[in-house]
Amino acid sequence: MTSFIQNQKGDTASFFLKGDFVQSNTNGLRQALLDSIKNGTTTIKIDLNEANCIDSPSIGLLVSVHNTLKPLAGELIVNRAKQPIAELFSVLQLDKRFKVNAS
């Protein structure tokens, strides 16, 4: 289970991940994201400052969150992605779907 800190302020939820963003670590995060959206969150910020790598299921989770928020006029923002992760998002053109801020 990914260790993360979650902060809520109004309709914005911020998630600060501790460690790599890989499938074996995302079950608790996935549920927390879904619960947050179900409870009215329309903006989700995910801080990847401590992540050195990301795998395809975790990228899929981000796309799923984006797709869930879009009909709610919400947005997903990925903050402090390390350069290799930010470059991967660019190559996959995910930075055209949601905001990606490199560290």
Order of alpha helices (4+ residues) and beta strands (2+ residues): beta-beta-alpha-beta-alpha-beta-alpha-beta
